Amino acid sequence: MNKRRSQKERSAETSGRLMGSTIDLLHEQGLTRTTTSDIARHAGVSRGALTHHFASREAVISASVAELLSKTARDLHRFAEDFMARGGSSDEIVDYIWQMMDDRLFYVTMEFLPEARHNPDFRAELIPTTREFHAGLDAIWTALAARAGTDPNHTRTVMNATMCLVRGMISQTVLRPNDPVYYESLLQFWKGQVRQHFPIKPAAAAPDRAEPVRRKSP
């Protein structure tokens, strides 16, 4: 016999569907083309149900982006904990950041950043979550610095340079898709640069199994 869900559980499920649908649509068709009717339809709820949970289009978008960044930050912290527990190389971190940003995150970011630039209320809502996201990044690189015995401040500089490179690479994919050799060569070059700052060996030696970067459709 199935346990009957509480009103709170049903409400949380509906909110989750609405936020997931918002991120899907921001990625698929962009912010300006996404309406509350589109979001409700995609989530399989009425427009009234949407406005019951979120007072406006801006509210559901900001909540959805905040949830996406929070989830990414939680995943970053888990990766950092695992990295510290088992040991790992800087190559893994570069790969992780590329995969993290390429998995819709950067494309959604490109949609909401122009709105945040011109809308101070929207920007203010996202600043705390963005700080949480960057704290997750910092946790990964701090773990690497502790393992390599390097200066944490210098480590953060390498982190920021890596993020800038990855953002630039992914922005190119809008007009240069389906070119895995190009992106893989850039990643391999940057891994070599980062490795010079953290000359440590992985805990367990393994053969080089570099795989071509698989591009996702923007």
N, C-alpha and C positions, 0 to 999 in steps of 0.2 A: 504494500500500500504506500503510495507516494505521500510524502509529508507536504501538507499545504503550505505554500510560501506566505510569509507575512507581507503586509502592505509595504513595509520598509524594504524588504527584499525585492518585491516587484518594482518599486520605485527606482531602486538602485539599478536593476536590470534595464529598465527603460532609459534611464539617464546614460548608462553605458552604451546602449545601442545608438542613442542619438549622438553621443560624442564620437563613437567609432564611425558612424555614417558621415559625420562632419569631416573627419580626417580623410576618409575615402574620397569625398567629393572635392575637398581642397586639393587633393593630389590629382584627381582625374580631370577636373574642369576649372580649377582656379577659384580664388575668393570672390571675384566680381561676378562670376556666373553662378555662384551657389546661393540659393535662396532658402528660407525656412521651409517652404513647401517641398523643395527638393530633398532637404534633410529628413523631414518627416516621412516622405514617401520612401526614401531609401531605407529608413529605419523600420518601416512597416507600422507606423503609428499615425494618429491623426495630428493635424496641425495644432489642435487644441491641447493635445497631450504634450507637444513640444513646448508650447507657451506656458503650460503648467509647471514644467521643470526649469525652463529658461525664459526669462522675461523678454529677451530680444535676440535677434540674429547675432549681434555683437557678443552677447552673454554666452551663447552656445559655442561660438567660435573660440572665444578666449578660454572658456572652460575646457574645450576639447584640446586646444594647443597646450594648455597647462598640464593636462593629463598625459599627453604624448611625451612632453619633456620630463615630467615626473617619472614616468615608466622608464624612459631612457636613462635617467639618472640612477634609478634603482638598479637597473641592469649593469651600469658602469661600476657601481659599488660592489656588486656581486662578482664582477669580473676581477676587480682589484683584490678582493679577499681571496679568490681562487688563485690569482697570480702570486700573491704573497705566500700562500700555503704550499703550492707545488713548485714555485720557481717558474721562470719563463724568460723569453727574450724580447727585446724591443721590437723585433719583427712582428711578433704576435699583436703588439699594441697598435702598430701601424695598420695591420690587416683588420683588426677589430674596429678601429675608427673609420676606415674606409667602408666596411660593411654596414656599420651603424648609420653613417650619413647617407649611404646609397640606398638604404631601405626606406624610402619615402621621406625620411626626416628632412633632408636638405630641400627637397622640392616643396614640401609643406612650409618650411621656413621661408623660402623665397616668396610665398604667397602672403604670409602675415607680416613680414618685416616692413614693407611699404606702408601698411596700415598702422603699424606701431610707430613709425616715424612721424606720421601726421595726426595721430590720435593719442593724446597724452593719457587719457583714461585707460585705453587699451594697453598702452605701453606700461603703465604703472601696474596693471594687473599681472603682466607677464614677467616683470623684473625679478620678483622673488623666486619664481620657478626657474628662470634662466640662471640665477645664482646657484640654485640647487643642482642644475645640470652641470655647470662648470665645476662645482665642488666634486661631482662624481668623476669628471675628467681628471681633476687634480689628485683624487685618491689613487687613480691608476698610475699616474706618473710619479707620485710620492712613493708608491710601493716599489716602482722600478728604481728610483733614486736610493731608497733604503737598501735594496739588494745589491746595487752597483757601487754604493758608497760615494755617490756624487752629490753635488750641491743642489738642494731642492729648488732654489731660485733659478739656477741655470736649467734645471730639468723642466720647470714651467715654461721657460723661454722656448725650449725644444718642443714642448707640447703645443704652444700657441703657433709656432711655425708649422707644425704638422697639421693642425686644424686649418690654417690658412691655405696650405697646399691642397688638402683634400677638398675644401670648399671650392677652390679654383678649378680643380679637376672635374668635380661633379657639375659645376656650372657649364663647363664645356660640353658635357654630354647632351645638353639641350640641342645644340647644333652639330655635334659630332658623336652621334650614337653608334653603337655596334662597331667599336674599334678597340677590342680587348687588348691587342698587342701594344697599342699606344699607351693605354692606361696602365697596363702591367709594367711597361718599361719605366714609366715615371715612378710607380710604387717601388720597384726594385731599386731604382736610383736613390730614392729618399730613404729607404731602409738602410742602405749603405751609409748614408750621411748620419742617420740617427745612431747606427751601431758604433760609430766612432766616438760618440759621447758616452756610450754605456758598454764598454768592452767586457761583457760578461758572456759566459757560455750557458746555453740552456742546461737545465738539470739533467736531462737525458738526451744524449746526442742522437739525432735522427737524420736520415738522408734528406736532401733538399727535394721537396715535393711541390715546388712552386706550380700552382695551377693558373691558367689564364683567368683574368678577371672576367667574370660573367656580368655583363651589363643588364640592368633592368630597364624597361621602357620608362621614360620620364612620366 
